[in-house]
Amino acid sequence: MNILITGATGFIATHTIVELMGQNHNIIGLDNLSNSSLDTLDNIEKITGKKIDFFQADIRDYDKLKQILSGKKIDCCIHFAGLKAVGESVAKPIEYYDN
């Protein structure tokens, strides 16, 4: 199965990716890296012995998303892209609303 994972380099997403890859699913990862690092992809590869098809992009950029996903067969999507800090969300409500 081809699974699109948004927020692919986040904590919960990476654990999910490792489990899904262990079940032989193909992963297409998407993340804008606003709250994470590309180093995470190296760790996934070390654990699984496989690379994911990764794209650095923001899911709010419709044209970029369309360009990346054009021609790819996606069976399902698991959406992990989002900001998550309660204190920060109070301090920066507009950023969290936009996200």
C-alpha positions in Angstrom: 0.0 0.0 0.0 1.3 3.5 -0.8 0.7 5.7 2.3 1.2 9.5 2.4 2.4 10.7 5.7 2.1 14.4 6.4 4.4 15.8 9.2 6.6 12.8 8.3 9.6 13.8 10.4 7.7 14.4 13.6 7.9 12.2 16.7 4.6 10.2 16.3 4.9 10.1 12.5 8.4 8.6 12.5 7.3 5.8 14.9 4.3 5.2 12.6 6.5 5.1 9.5 8.8 2.5 11.1 5.9 0.3 11.9 4.3 0.7 8.5 7.6 0.0 6.7 7.9 -3.1 8.8 4.7 -4.3 7.2 6.1 -3.6 3.8 4.1 -0.4 3.0 5.6 2.2 0.7 5.8 5.6 2.4 5.6 9.0 0.8 6.6 11.5 3.4 5.9 15.2 3.4 7.1 17.8 6.0 8.0 21.5 6.0 10.6 20.8 8.7 9.4 23.7 10.8 9.5 21.7 13.9 11.9 18.8 13.0 15.0 17.8 11.1 16.1 15.8 8.0 18.3 13.8 10.4 15.1 11.9 11.3 15.1 10.3 7.8 18.5 8.9 8.4 17.3 7.3 11.6 14.3 5.8 9.9 16.6 4.3 7.3 19.0 2.9 10.0 16.1 1.2 11.7 14.3 -0.2 8.7 17.0 -0.5 6.1 14.8 1.4 3.7 14.4 5.0 2.5 11.1 6.8 2.3 10.1 8.9 -0.7 10.4 12.3 1.1 9.5 15.8 0.0 10.1 19.0 1.9 7.0 21.1 1.5 4.1 22.7 3.4 0.7 21.0 2.9 -0.8 24.5 2.7 1.0 25.1 -0.5 -1.5 23.7 -2.9 0.5 24.1 -6.1 3.6 22.4 -4.6 1.5 19.6 -3.2 -0.2 19.0 -6.5 3.3 19.0 -8.2 4.7 16.5 -5.7 1.7 14.1 -5.8 1.0 14.3 -9.5 1.3 10.8 -10.9 1.7 9.1 -7.6 -0.8 6.4 -6.5 -1.7 7.2 -2.9 -3.9 4.6 -1.2 -4.4 6.5 2.0 -3.0 9.4 4.0 -2.2 9.7 7.7 -2.1 13.4 8.7 0.4 14.3 11.4 1.3 17.8 10.2 0.4 20.3 12.8 1.7 22.4 15.6 1.2 21.0 19.1 2.5 23.1 21.9 -0.3 24.4 24.2 1.6 27.3 25.7 2.9 28.4 22.3 -0.7 28.1 20.8 -1.9 30.6 23.5 1.0 33.0 22.7 0.7 32.7 18.9 -3.0 31.8 18.2 -2.9 33.1 14.6 0.0 30.9 13.7 -1.9 27.9 15.1 -5.1 28.8 13.5 -3.4 29.1 10.1 -1.6 25.8 10.6 
